[in-house]
Every structure is written in structure tokens, then in C-alpha cells.
Amino acid sequence: MQNIAVVTGASSGIGAATARRLATEGFHVVAAARRADRLAALVREIGPASTAVECDVTSDESVAGLVSSVAALGGPVTLLVNNAGGAHGLDPVESGPVEDWQWMYDVNVLGTLRVTQGLLPALVASGRGTIVTVGSTAAFTAYEGGGGYAAAKHAQNALVGTLRLELSGKPVRVMEIDPGMVRTDEFSLNRFGGDQTRADAIYDGVKEPLVADDIADCIAFMATRAHHVNIDRLVIRPLAQAAQHKVHREK
């Protein structure tokens, strides 16, 4: 059996691109997400080097089902890509709905925790495990309207850093990739409740924002280095974005 890579949030965007890329790197990819129809289409595209598992990372029971499905494949679990996440709203702290903050924390932080806890024994047992968590530049830079998302990504970053310390001496690398502006089909659209105009405005005038394949390429690079090489944090932005608030937009 090939080495197994588990990718959460694999039904679209960065997750789907990462699943495709890792299959070309020789992994058997377990694509996990909530939308079974999209996963089915993805694994048909990738072929026999992939398995679809319906999973909601906000549910203990659903994550337990993912862990059981991965174990049933029988191969060594050497890679986990914690990609499931997202943002809701761009409201100021004074008026941001608590339910949006709660959702962002549950998906980005507790979702990462649930899946990591569930698969960590298998990653350790493989003798060459790697965890790559997809964070954001919001993990270390606050910005107006992004309080809930930045808070969740800061917390996710703290989780990753703590895990790296706690796993010192065990055969599991702990890595984080923090993208800046990435244009995918759904991230901004979901953030604005399906408002395509508001979603498109985020990228207005930006000649070449990053795309999902750019992030997948970096994740594959991180995961395929010699196992003694640990890339703690990789920050990736498009050329047009010098910093969180500094984006060159063409007229």
C-alpha cells in the first residue's frame, strides 16, 4: 500500500488542488470534506490513488469515522494536511455576530484539533509522519473587519506551535503554511454569504492573486523534503501583496 495522505476540506479550492498534487507525488490520498458529491467527482478524476471520505471536522463522531476509514485502508499514514477552515463575515468587533466567531473557531481551531488528535497515533506509528496545517497571514496580522478570523487563525497557529514542542523527539514533523491573498472559487464567496459582488471586490485590480495550485505546490514541496527537514512556517503572498494592508491594484 502507498503512503497515505489525508487532506481535509478537499471538496474545493486549496484542498482539492492539494489532493490532486499529492497523488502525483505518489501518495494514496484520502480526500475528506462534507460534500460527498464533490468528493466523488474528485476521486474519479484522480483515480485509484484516492479515497473519498465524507467528514465534518466540527463533529467528533464524523472525525472518528474518518479515522476508522483511514485505518481500514491498511497503509502507513505519513501525511495529514489540515486544510479545512474558512471565514464568515467582515464585521467590526463591536457588531460581529457571535455565531460567526463561534463557527470560525470551531472549524479552524477545533477542527484542526479533532483531526490531528484522531490521526496522530497513526502518524507516529508510521515512523515518518508529517502534519501540514494551512493557516493564513491573519495568523500573525490583525486587520479591520477580520477580528473573528484573525483570532481563530492566531489560535490555530498557537495550537501548531505547541504541538511541535510537545512532539519533540517523536518522528512527526509539524509544519504550517500561511497564505496571503488566494483567489479560489469559494473562500470569499462563503465569507460574504454568497454575495458575488463583494467577493469579487476583494481581488479588484489585483493582476495575479495566488491560486489554489500555488498553495498545493508549496504543500507538496514541504511534505516531500527529507524527513529530517522541518519547515516550521512558510508565508506565501502574491507579488502584488507586500503586506496584509499593502496590495497593489491596477487602475
JOSULPE-V793247 format. One line per field, one symbol per residue. burial: + if it has 9 or more other ideal C-beta (glycine too) atoms within 8 Angstrom, else -. A space follows every 10 residues. Layout:
BEGIN
burial = ???
END
This chain:
BEGIN
burial = --++++++++ ++++++++++ +++-+-++++ +++-+--+++ -++--+--++ +++++-++-- -++++++-++ --+-++++++ +++++++++- +----+---+ +-++++++++ ++++++-+++ -+++-+--++ +++++++++- +-+--+++++ +++++++-++ --++--+--- -+++++++++ ++++--++++ ++-----+++ --+--+--++ -+-+++++++ -++------- ---+-+++-+ +--+--++-- -
END
